[in-house]
């Protein structure tokens, strides 16, 4: 899933993807994984003129059930923490609310 819009005459795209993270990757990232099976992750990437400017990740941990909408919000929140321009952050969230349910 992706959201495309323009901000200050620049093309912006917010891409979301969902994947599994292995136990080894989780341990490498400092995340405590109890079981051997992978955990579901959501990744939000923000691109400006096809250049990635930031990324956020959310990981579904026990005892939570995976929910795409919640994962997207958490990952997007993590990604937008790196953006200093408040107007740009606001535009991203406005576009997210307009395009995602």
Backbone as numpy.savetxt, mean C-alpha at the origin, in Angstrom:
# Nx Ny Nz CAx CAy CAz Cx Cy Cz
-5.08 -3.52 -8.99 -5.92 -2.35 -8.99 -5.03 -1.12 -8.99
-5.44 -0.10 -9.73 -4.69 1.15 -9.71 -5.63 2.34 -9.87
-5.15 3.47 -9.39 -5.88 4.74 -9.48 -4.96 5.71 -10.21
-5.50 6.37 -11.24 -4.70 7.33 -12.00 -5.36 8.70 -11.94
-4.52 9.72 -11.77 -5.01 11.10 -11.76 -3.83 12.03 -12.02
-4.11 13.30 -12.17 -3.06 14.30 -12.37 -2.99 15.21 -11.16
-1.77 15.61 -10.82 -1.54 16.55 -9.73 -0.41 17.48 -10.16
-0.68 18.77 -10.20 0.31 19.76 -10.63 0.95 19.40 -11.98
0.09 19.05 -12.94 0.52 18.70 -14.30 1.45 17.49 -14.36
1.36 16.62 -13.37 2.14 15.38 -13.37 1.19 14.20 -13.27
1.50 13.14 -14.02 0.69 11.92 -13.98 1.02 11.15 -12.71
-0.01 10.81 -11.96 0.16 10.07 -10.71 -0.61 8.76 -10.82
-0.01 7.70 -10.33 -0.68 6.40 -10.30 -0.43 5.77 -8.94
-1.49 5.25 -8.35 -1.38 4.49 -7.10 -1.73 3.06 -7.46
-0.76 2.16 -7.29 -0.95 0.75 -7.62 -1.04 -0.08 -6.35
-2.02 -0.98 -6.34 -2.16 -1.91 -5.22 -1.94 -3.32 -5.73
-1.24 -4.12 -4.94 -1.09 -5.54 -5.26 -1.19 -6.33 -3.96
-1.57 -7.59 -4.11 -1.74 -8.49 -2.97 -0.91 -9.73 -3.25
-0.19 -10.20 -2.25 0.70 -11.33 -2.44 0.89 -12.04 -1.10
1.62 -13.14 -1.14 1.99 -13.85 0.08 3.43 -13.53 0.41
3.74 -13.40 1.67 5.11 -13.22 2.12 5.52 -14.53 2.79
6.69 -15.01 2.47 7.15 -16.26 3.05 7.57 -16.03 4.50
7.67 -17.11 5.25 8.11 -17.01 6.64 9.52 -16.42 6.71
10.39 -16.82 5.77 11.76 -16.33 5.75 11.80 -14.83 5.48
10.99 -14.36 4.52 10.93 -12.93 4.22 10.41 -12.15 5.42
9.42 -12.71 6.11 8.85 -12.04 7.28 9.90 -11.93 8.38
10.63 -13.00 8.61 11.67 -12.97 9.64 12.77 -11.98 9.28
13.12 -11.92 7.99 14.14 -10.98 7.52 13.68 -9.54 7.76
12.38 -9.29 7.59 11.83 -7.95 7.79 11.59 -7.65 9.27
11.86 -8.61 10.15 11.68 -8.40 11.58 10.27 -8.65 12.06
9.49 -9.39 11.28 8.10 -9.68 11.64 8.04 -11.09 12.21
7.46 -11.22 13.39 7.38 -12.53 14.03 6.25 -13.33 13.39
6.59 -14.48 12.78 5.61 -15.37 12.15 5.57 -16.67 12.94
4.40 -17.04 13.41 4.29 -18.23 14.23 4.22 -19.49 13.37
3.44 -19.46 12.29 3.25 -20.66 11.49 4.20 -20.66 10.29
4.30 -21.81 9.66 5.16 -21.98 8.50 4.54 -21.40 7.23
3.23 -21.32 7.18 2.60 -20.84 5.96 2.77 -19.33 5.79
2.70 -18.87 4.55 2.90 -17.46 4.25 1.76 -16.59 4.75
2.05 -15.33 4.91 1.06 -14.34 5.31 0.71 -13.49 4.10
-0.53 -13.08 4.02 -0.98 -12.25 2.91 -0.55 -10.81 3.16
-0.01 -10.16 2.14 0.43 -8.77 2.24 -0.25 -7.95 1.16
-0.43 -6.66 1.45 -0.91 -5.69 0.47 0.17 -4.65 0.30
0.46 -4.32 -0.95 1.50 -3.33 -1.27 0.87 -2.18 -2.02
1.14 -0.96 -1.58 0.70 0.25 -2.27 1.93 0.98 -2.78
1.98 1.23 -4.09 3.08 1.98 -4.69 2.53 3.25 -5.29
3.19 4.36 -5.02 2.78 5.64 -5.58 3.83 6.05 -6.60
3.38 6.27 -7.82 4.27 6.64 -8.92 3.90 8.03 -9.44
4.92 8.80 -9.74 4.72 10.12 -10.33 5.51 10.12 -11.63
4.81 10.33 -12.75 5.43 10.27 -14.08 6.19 8.95 -14.26
5.53 7.84 -13.89 6.07 6.48 -14.00 7.32 6.22 -13.17
7.62 7.06 -12.20 8.74 6.87 -11.29 8.18 6.61 -9.89
8.55 5.49 -9.29 8.06 5.18 -7.95 8.65 6.18 -6.95
7.77 6.83 -6.19 8.24 7.80 -5.20 8.13 7.26 -3.77
7.21 6.33 -3.54 7.10 5.72 -2.21 6.28 4.45 -2.28
6.39 3.68 -1.21 5.70 2.40 -1.13 5.30 2.13 0.31
4.16 1.48 0.48 3.71 1.07 1.80 3.24 -0.37 1.77
3.37 -1.06 2.89 3.02 -2.48 2.97 2.19 -2.72 4.22
1.18 -3.58 4.08 0.45 -4.05 5.25 0.48 -5.57 5.23
0.63 -6.16 6.39 0.73 -7.62 6.52 -0.39 -8.11 7.42
-1.10 -9.11 6.95 -2.17 -9.70 7.73 -1.54 -10.66 8.74
-1.77 -10.38 10.00 -1.19 -11.20 11.07 -2.28 -11.96 11.81
-1.92 -13.09 12.41 -2.94 -13.81 13.18 -3.39 -12.98 14.36
-4.61 -12.99 14.76 -5.71 -13.83 14.31 -6.59 -13.14 13.26
-6.08 -12.11 12.58 -6.87 -11.35 11.62 -7.18 -12.18 10.38
-8.32 -11.88 9.76 -8.69 -12.45 8.47 -8.34 -11.42 7.40
-7.80 -11.88 6.28 -7.40 -10.97 5.22 -8.60 -10.23 4.65
-8.46 -8.92 4.51 -9.50 -8.07 3.93 -8.79 -7.07 3.00
-9.08 -7.16 1.70 -8.39 -6.31 0.72 -8.56 -4.82 1.03
-9.77 -4.39 1.35 -10.02 -2.97 1.59 -9.21 -2.45 2.78
-9.18 -3.21 3.85 -8.41 -2.80 5.03 -6.92 -2.80 4.71
-6.45 -3.82 4.02 -5.05 -3.89 3.63 -4.63 -2.72 2.76
-5.50 -2.33 1.80 -5.20 -1.19 0.93 -5.08 0.09 1.75
-6.00 0.31 2.68 -5.96 1.53 3.50 -4.70 1.60 4.34
-4.32 0.49 4.96 -3.13 0.48 5.81 -1.88 0.70 4.96
-1.79 0.01 3.83 -0.62 0.16 2.96 -0.53 1.58 2.40
-1.67 2.15 2.02 -1.67 3.51 1.49 -1.28 4.52 2.57
-1.77 4.31 3.77 -1.39 5.19 4.89 0.12 5.15 5.11
0.70 3.95 5.09 2.15 3.82 5.26 2.90 4.51 4.13
2.41 4.40 2.90 3.07 5.03 1.75 2.99 6.55 1.83
1.85 7.08 2.23 1.69 8.53 2.25 2.43 9.20 3.40
2.88 8.43 4.38 3.66 9.01 5.47 4.97 9.61 4.97
5.46 9.11 3.83 6.72 9.58 3.26 6.56 10.85 2.43
5.33 11.28 2.19 5.07 12.44 1.33 4.92 13.69 2.18
5.76 14.68 1.92 5.74 15.91 2.70 4.67 16.91 2.27
4.23 16.84 1.02 3.25 17.78 0.47 1.84 17.39 0.91
1.28 18.17 1.85 -0.05 17.84 2.40 -1.13 17.86 1.33
-1.04 18.80 0.38 -2.01 18.85 -0.70 -1.99 17.60 -1.55
-0.79 17.07 -1.79 -0.64 15.84 -2.57 -1.22 14.65 -1.81
-0.93 14.57 -0.51 -1.50 13.49 0.31 -3.02 13.54 0.30
-3.57 14.75 0.43 -5.02 14.92 0.43 -5.61 14.48 -0.89
-4.97 14.84 -2.00 -5.45 14.46 -3.34 -5.44 12.94 -3.49
-4.39 12.29 -3.01 -4.31 10.82 -3.09 -5.49 10.19 -2.35
-5.75 10.66 -1.12 -6.85 10.09 -0.33 -8.21 10.42 -0.94
-8.37 11.62 -1.52 -9.63 11.96 -2.19 -9.88 11.03 -3.37
-8.83 10.79 -4.16 -8.96 9.88 -5.31 -9.22 8.44 -4.85
-8.60 8.04 -3.76 -8.83 6.71 -3.23 -10.30 6.55 -2.83
-10.82 7.52 -2.09 -12.22 7.44 -1.64 -13.18 7.47 -2.82
-12.83 8.20 -3.85 -13.69 8.31 -5.03 -13.70 7.00 -5.84
-12.58 6.31 -5.88 -12.43 5.14 -6.75 -12.50 3.78 -6.07
-12.37 3.74 -4.77 -12.37 2.46 -4.04 -13.51 2.42 -3.03
-14.11 1.29 -2.95 -15.20 1.12 -1.99 -14.75 0.27 -0.84
